[in-house]
Amino acid sequence: MARLKPIRRRSLRFGQEQERIDNWLATTRLYAPNDYNLALQIIECQQVVKGYGETHANGMKNFNKLMGAIPNLAQQGDPGAQLLRLRKAALADENGIALDLALAE
Amino acid sequence: MTTLSAPETPMGTRLRPITMAIMAMGGEGGGVLSDWTVTLAEENGYYAQSTSVPGVAQRTGATIYYVELFPKESHGLRNPEPILGTMPTPGEVDIVVASELMEGGRAISRGFVTPERTTLISSTSRTYSMSERTAVGDGRVDSQGIIDAAIVCSTKFVRGDFSKIADDSRSVISAVLFGALAGADVLPFSRAQFEDAIRAGGKGVNTSLKAFDGGYSSPVASMKPPVNLSIGMRPPAAELPSDGSPDPALVAQATANPASLVGAKLQVQVERIAAEFPPAARYMLVHGIKRTTEYQDVKYANEYLDRVASLLPYETDFDGDAKLTVEAARFTALWMTYEDTTRVAFHKVRGRRFQRVHKEAQVAENQIMQVHEYLHPQMEEISDTLPTALGRWFLNSRLMNKIVYRITHRGIKIATT
């Protein structure tokens, strides 16, 4: 399995991850000109995605929720601090219960 | 110094044993430490008894060894043979020895460490517990909090990075702890008597004595000056083991001369880092190109730099902390080196891992080790590694799902040695 490095680039997962990375950085660039702190917080959101298998899938779900919340947050006061609050909630438990509660507020 | 010697307690009326609990994890020689203590006591006019209660595997708990010592004679008269206890009782422990800071903390929370009675000897090194490791965020417990509690809760708190002393002297932590026990001056035995107990054990005597020496001087180091506690405590940075933040010297080197940290293969990339990126981000970027190269190849490292560079126009703090760039450098590298089947396999067949397993299993030169991997792959993990189109078909194919399930649902064992 470790010899698969050469074909990794052509794998299904590789393509998916590269696209996710580019989307995340594009989102960051979208908000960066007006709000440095929000851009920084968008970058920091990556830490909710970790591990592999189910842990990774749950992290990705939480990450997408965070990204989905940004346009709304950007309309309010201090979106960077708000996103930070949501990220802390996402890190509180793997199933995203705390995050859902925070998003519902 | 309050040397505990049962017959001469101020009360003088009731004889009681000296009680000592040792908290150590598997392989750290807690058993050896309690054996040495028993030898030490028995050779020098004491009755001694030791027991142990094992913990469980996977770093969820330590084994607790418990030793009671009782003098054979006091005031020239022979004492009747005592009945000694087999388990530590909260509030009744004179000495607690812990091989790791969290175990010291656990001893405190279990009530074994009491301010009026207990000398706590604990390493400040950490071995992260399962609950700390499996937390989604940073689950690490604040070490300084445990140290503060230990100072308040014990008569005397002897501490040091005993794990490091053990590594430096190529010995195990038990010998260092035995030295710290001697240096703490709480047992009625001399240094020479302690050392004789190690010699009596007969195994690895010289390295053990060296580690013992390292431990012996630590109480002095951690207690000086003994009068003023607030001066006695060293600043946290000096006292605590590395919290994972980088060595400042390396950061300085990366900032001033990044080229010195990588091989010939990555010189072009390093030049680019020095030319284009904020100085504060250089350290992280050097790590990023190394990580992405190891993960895939140099081309991938270039793509990494392109990605981080795409945020440079928005870096408004270029010559300062450059937080946006630093954090983008960190998290882009982490994401680009996501854990996939290939990467996990790479780590499994890495030489370093076999060396570690070898060491942990304590395999001798003339023994053969066999490692069996237990796999339980899921559909996604297989389709992930396949070429895009094939992977997608595979994932959506009911037949393939069925076949994979049949093969893997019970798990597969593979020998990697």
Contacts between the chains, C-beta under 8 A, distances in Angstrom:
chain1	res1	chain2	res2	distance
A	1	B	341	5.8
A	1	B	342	6.3
A	1	B	344	8.0
A	1	B	345	3.5
A	1	B	385	7.5
A	2	B	342	6.5
A	2	B	345	4.1
A	2	B	346	4.4
A	2	B	348	7.4
A	2	B	349	5.2
A	4	B	341	7.4
A	4	B	342	4.5
A	4	B	345	7.5
A	4	B	385	5.7
A	5	B	296	6.7
A	5	B	297	8.0
A	5	B	342	6.0
A	5	B	346	7.6
A	7	B	385	7.8
A	7	B	387	6.9
A	8	B	296	6.5
A	8	B	340	7.4
A	8	B	342	5.5
A	8	B	385	7.6
A	9	B	296	7.4
A	10	B	387	4.7
A	10	B	388	6.4
A	11	B	340	7.7
A	11	B	384	6.2
A	11	B	385	5.3
A	11	B	386	6.3
A	11	B	387	6.4
A	11	B	388	6.9
A	11	B	391	6.5
A	12	B	383	5.9
A	12	B	384	5.8
A	12	B	385	8.0
A	12	B	386	6.1
A	12	B	387	7.3
A	12	B	388	4.9
A	12	B	390	7.9
A	12	B	391	3.1
A	12	B	392	6.1
A	12	B	395	7.6
A	13	B	338	7.9
A	13	B	340	5.6
A	13	B	384	3.6
A	13	B	385	7.1
A	13	B	391	7.5
A	14	B	340	7.8
A	15	B	388	5.4
A	17	B	335	7.1
A	17	B	336	7.7
A	17	B	338	5.4
A	20	B	335	7.6
A	21	B	307	6.8
A	21	B	332	6.8
A	21	B	335	5.3
A	21	B	336	6.5
A	22	B	307	7.7
A	24	B	335	7.6
A	25	B	307	5.9
A	25	B	310	6.0
A	25	B	311	7.0
A	25	B	328	7.6
A	25	B	332	7.3
A	28	B	311	6.4
A	28	B	328	7.3
A	29	B	310	6.5
A	29	B	311	6.6
A	29	B	314	6.9
A	32	B	311	6.6
A	32	B	314	3.6
A	32	B	324	7.3
A	33	B	314	6.2
A	36	B	314	7.0
A	36	B	316	5.7
A	36	B	317	7.9
A	36	B	324	6.4
A	39	B	311	7.5
A	39	B	314	6.3
A	39	B	324	5.8
A	40	B	323	5.7
A	40	B	324	5.1
A	40	B	327	6.1
A	43	B	324	6.7
A	43	B	327	4.7
A	43	B	328	5.0
A	43	B	331	5.6
A	44	B	327	6.1
A	44	B	331	7.1
A	46	B	331	3.8
A	46	B	332	7.9
A	46	B	334	6.5
A	46	B	335	5.6
A	47	B	137	7.6
A	47	B	331	6.8
A	47	B	334	7.9
A	48	B	136	7.4
A	49	B	335	7.1
A	50	B	136	7.6
A	51	B	339	6.3
A	52	B	338	7.9
A	52	B	339	4.1
A	52	B	340	7.1
A	52	B	344	6.8
A	52	B	381	7.6
A	53	B	378	6.4
A	53	B	380	7.8
A	53	B	381	7.0
A	56	B	338	7.7
A	56	B	339	7.1
A	59	B	136	7.6
A	88	B	137	7.9
A	90	B	136	7.9
A	91	B	136	5.2
A	91	B	137	3.5
A	92	B	136	7.4
A	92	B	137	7.4
A	93	B	136	6.7
A	94	B	136	5.2
